[in-house]
Amino acid sequence: MPRRPSRSQGDLFGDDLPRRDEPRADRPGAEPRPEPGPAAPARTPRGFGPAGKIRIGTSGYSFVDWVGTFYPEGTPRNRMLDEYVKHFDVVEINSSHYRIPTADMFARMEAKTPPGFEFMVKLFQGMTHRAEDDPAMYADFAASVAPLKDAGKFAGYLAQFPWQFKKSSEAEDRLAALRDRFPADPLFVEFRHDSWTEAPTFEFLREHGIGYCSVDEPHLQGLVPPVAVATTDVGYVRLHGRNARDWWGKSGADRYNYDYKPEELLEWTQKMHKLEEKVKRVYAFFNNCHAGHAARNAELMMELLGGELGTR
């Protein structure tokens, strides 16, 4: 059985936890926790597609290897979100997958973003990878996003399950129980095993009000194919890259080291166009974060959607 590689880790306050070779804010020698800078100026959020329903962003924003490759030279971590909001109107938060976030953390992040900006928040791995059942864990997690909800910037939760999470009646029971934990909030699920890619799965998700997350990843046996399906009134797409050589048995940085070609992204502009016809909004996040690929590919996608389909 192939080994599931770990996801690369990034920044504590932004999108990911610190990498092993970087100081953390609670370790000796670390930089002090950043104070929020001035909020970004208000602007009309950009939507793409014929109805302006498609919003593009990246899976995280705080990566040191984006400095000089996407962010201006010398950008410190505590100013990366300030730079990010100059380009995008939505972000997927991944740090919450590695530890329970706090309301203070999200309040600091919210203060740096303009009106209309949105946050998609990834659920803690204890909920998806370890099936923990501590009520306090779920309560603390739900409480943490209060500042985003109060500001009208909360887009929903993403539950990303590992490759070992294969379709079964027990697995479906876990999904139903997770839905019950967050009954009033948008919830999306990403599968990594292709046993889920079938019509009964989509019907199950519709019945439980869970959104399906479409993915683009290497065309390898056992992985989910690039089908574009929406099971609620919101479409969700994650683009991981197509680095088949390093997908199994490598670190997250290697696994997601991929730079999309324009013709590969054009495949998804058509799919998102079809999704847009059926839903009220489509989110697309690039997770190929190595060396700024995600940010540059996200901007290229916006150009392709704007040029091909029109921007509103």
C-alpha positions in Angstrom: 0.0 0.0 0.0 1.4 3.4 -0.9 2.4 5.6 2.1 0.6 8.8 2.7 3.1 11.7 2.7 2.7 14.5 5.2 1.6 18.0 4.2 4.3 20.6 4.4 3.9 23.1 7.3 4.1 26.8 7.1 3.2 29.7 9.3 1.4 29.8 12.7 -0.7 32.8 12.1 -1.3 32.6 8.4 -2.0 29.4 6.6 0.1 26.7 8.3 2.2 25.9 11.3 5.9 26.7 11.4 8.3 24.5 9.4 10.8 22.6 11.5 13.6 24.9 10.6 11.8 28.1 11.5 11.3 29.6 15.0 7.8 29.6 16.3 6.3 32.5 18.2 6.2 30.5 21.5 9.9 29.3 21.2 13.0 31.2 22.4 14.4 33.4 19.7 11.2 33.6 17.8 9.9 36.8 16.4 7.1 38.4 18.6 3.6 37.8 17.5 2.7 40.3 14.9 0.3 43.1 15.6 -2.4 43.6 12.9 -1.5 46.3 10.4 -4.0 48.7 8.9 -6.9 47.1 7.2 -6.8 46.8 3.5 -8.8 49.5 1.7 -12.4 48.6 0.8 -13.0 47.4 -2.8 -15.6 45.4 -4.7 -14.6 41.7 -4.5 -13.8 40.2 -7.9 -15.9 37.4 -9.3 -15.1 35.6 -12.5 -17.2 33.8 -15.1 -20.3 35.0 -17.0 -22.2 35.5 -13.8 -19.3 36.6 -11.6 -19.7 33.7 -9.3 -16.2 32.2 -9.4 -13.7 33.2 -6.7 -10.0 32.2 -6.9 -7.4 32.0 -4.1 -4.7 29.8 -2.6 -4.5 27.2 0.1 -2.6 29.3 2.6 -0.7 32.6 2.1 2.3 32.6 4.5 5.2 30.9 2.9 8.8 32.1 3.0 9.5 30.9 -0.5 6.9 33.2 -1.9 9.1 36.2 -1.0 10.9 37.2 -4.1 8.9 34.8 -6.2 5.5 36.3 -5.6 5.7 38.8 -2.7 8.1 41.7 -2.9 11.6 41.1 -1.6 11.9 41.6 2.1 8.3 40.9 2.9 8.1 39.7 6.6 5.7 37.0 7.7 3.5 39.5 9.5 2.9 41.5 6.3 2.2 38.6 4.0 -1.6 38.8 4.4 -1.3 42.5 3.6 0.3 41.6 0.3 -2.0 38.6 -0.4 -5.2 40.8 -0.3 -3.8 43.0 -3.0 -4.2 40.0 -5.4 -7.0 37.8 -4.0 -10.4 38.1 -2.3 -10.5 34.6 -0.6 -8.1 32.3 1.1 -8.2 28.7 2.4 -6.8 28.4 5.9 -4.7 25.3 6.6 -3.1 26.0 9.9 -6.3 24.9 11.6 -5.7 21.4 10.3 -2.6 21.1 12.5 -3.9 22.7 15.7 -7.1 24.1 17.1 -7.2 27.8 16.1 -8.2 30.6 18.4 -10.7 33.5 18.0 -7.8 35.9 18.6 -5.9 34.4 15.7 -8.8 34.8 13.3 -9.6 38.3 14.7 -6.1 39.4 13.8 -6.4 38.0 10.3 -9.8 39.4 9.7 -8.6 42.9 10.7 -6.1 42.9 7.8 -8.7 42.0 5.1 -11.1 44.3 3.3 -14.9 44.0 3.3 -16.1 41.2 1.1 -12.9 39.1 1.7 -13.7 35.4 2.6 -12.0 32.7 4.6 -12.5 28.9 4.1 -11.3 27.1 7.2 -9.9 23.6 7.1 -11.0 21.3 9.9 -8.6 20.0 12.5 -7.0 16.6 11.7 -8.3 15.1 14.9 -11.8 15.3 13.3 -10.8 13.9 10.0 -7.7 11.7 10.3 -8.1 10.4 13.9 -11.9 10.5 14.3 -11.7 12.0 17.8 -14.9 12.5 19.6 -14.2 15.1 22.3 -17.1 17.6 22.4 -14.8 20.4 23.7 -12.6 20.1 20.6 -15.6 20.8 18.3 -16.9 23.5 20.5 -13.5 25.3 20.7 -13.1 25.0 16.9 -16.5 26.4 16.2 -15.9 29.3 18.7 -12.7 30.2 17.0 -14.4 31.3 13.7 -16.7 33.8 15.5 -14.7 36.9 14.4 -15.0 35.7 10.8 -18.7 35.2 11.1 -19.3 38.5 12.8 -17.5 40.2 9.9 -19.4 38.3 7.3 -16.2 36.7 6.0 -16.7 33.0 6.9 -17.2 30.9 3.8 -17.3 27.5 5.4 -15.4 24.4 6.7 -13.3 22.0 4.6 -13.0 18.4 5.9 -10.1 16.8 4.0 -9.9 13.1 4.6 -6.8 11.0 4.0 -6.3 8.4 1.3 -6.9 5.6 3.8 -10.5 6.9 4.3 -12.3 4.6 1.9 -16.0 4.4 1.3 -17.9 2.2 3.7 -21.1 2.4 5.8 -18.9 3.3 8.8 -17.2 6.1 6.9 -20.6 7.5 5.8 -21.7 7.4 9.5 -18.6 9.5 10.3 -19.5 12.0 7.7 -23.1 12.2 8.9 -21.8 12.7 12.5 -19.5 15.5 11.3 -22.4 17.2 9.6 -24.3 17.1 12.9 -21.3 18.8 14.7 -21.7 21.9 12.5 -25.3 21.8 11.6 -25.7 25.5 10.5 -22.4 26.0 8.7 -21.4 25.3 5.1 -19.4 22.1 5.2 -17.3 20.6 2.3 -15.6 17.3 2.1 -12.5 16.4 0.1 -11.8 12.7 -0.5 -8.4 11.3 -1.6 -9.5 7.8 -2.4 -11.4 7.1 -5.6 -13.8 4.6 -4.0 -16.0 7.7 -3.2 -16.2 8.9 -6.8 -19.6 7.5 -7.7 -23.2 8.6 -8.0 -24.4 7.2 -4.6 -21.7 9.3 -2.9 -23.0 12.5 -4.5 -26.5 11.6 -3.5 -25.5 10.9 0.1 -23.8 14.3 0.3 -26.8 16.1 -1.1 -29.1 14.4 1.4 -26.8 15.6 4.2 -26.1 19.1 2.9 -22.4 18.4 2.5 -20.6 20.0 -0.4 -18.3 17.9 -2.6 -14.8 19.2 -3.2 -13.6 18.5 -6.8 -9.9 18.0 -7.1 -7.1 18.1 -9.6 -4.2 15.8 -8.7 -2.0 13.3 -10.5 -3.7 10.6 -12.6 -2.6 7.7 -10.4 -4.4 4.5 -9.5 -6.5 5.0 -6.4 -6.6 8.8 -6.5 -9.7 10.8 -7.2 -10.3 11.7 -10.9 -10.9 15.3 -11.9 -14.7 15.3 -12.0 -16.5 18.6 -11.3 -19.5 18.0 -9.2 -21.5 20.2 -6.8 -23.7 18.6 -4.2 -24.9 21.9 -2.6 -25.5 25.4 -4.0 -21.7 26.1 -3.8 -19.0 24.5 -5.9 -15.6 23.9 -4.5 -12.3 23.0 -6.4 -8.8 22.3 -5.1 -5.9 22.1 -7.4 -3.0 20.2 -6.0 -0.8 19.9 -9.1 0.1 16.8 -11.1 3.4 15.8 -9.7 3.0 12.1 -10.1 6.6 11.3 -9.5 6.7 12.7 -6.0 3.1 12.1 -4.9 3.8 9.0 -2.8 6.5 8.8 -0.2 7.7 12.4 -0.4 7.3 15.4 1.8 4.4 17.8 1.2 6.8 20.4 -0.3 7.8 17.8 -3.0 4.4 16.5 -3.5 2.9 19.9 -4.3 5.8 21.1 -6.3 4.1 21.7 -9.6 3.6 24.6 -12.0 0.4 24.4 -14.1 0.5 25.0 -17.8 -2.1 27.3 -19.3 -3.7 24.4 -21.3 -4.0 22.4 -18.1 -5.9 25.3 -16.4 -8.1 25.8 -19.4 -9.5 22.3 -18.7 -10.8 23.6 -15.4 -12.1 26.9 -16.7 -14.6 24.9 -18.7 -15.5 22.7 -15.8 -16.0 25.7 -13.5 -18.1 27.4 -16.1 -20.4 24.4 -16.0 -20.5 24.4 -12.2 -21.3 28.1 -12.2 -24.4 27.5 -14.2 -25.8 25.3 -11.3 -24.7 27.0 -8.1 -24.6 30.4 -6.5 -20.8 30.5 -6.1 -17.7 28.5 -7.0 -14.5 28.6 -5.0 -11.2 27.4 -6.4 -8.0 27.1 -4.4 -4.5 26.3 -5.6 -2.6 24.0 -3.2 0.6 23.7 -5.2 2.2 26.2 -2.9 5.9 25.4 -3.5 8.0 28.5 -4.6 4.9 30.6 -5.2 3.4 28.3 -7.9 0.0 28.5 -6.3 -0.2 32.2 -6.3 1.0 32.6 -9.9 -1.2 29.8 -11.1 -4.2 31.4 -9.4 -3.6 34.7 -11.1 -3.2 32.9 -14.4 -6.5 31.2 -13.8 -8.1 34.6 -13.2 -6.7 35.9 -16.4 -8.0 32.9 -18.3 -11.4 33.2 -16.8 -11.5 36.9 -17.3 -10.3 36.7 -20.9 -12.4 33.7 -21.9 -15.6 34.2 -19.9 -15.5 37.8 -18.9 -15.1 39.4 -15.4 -17.8 41.2 -13.4 
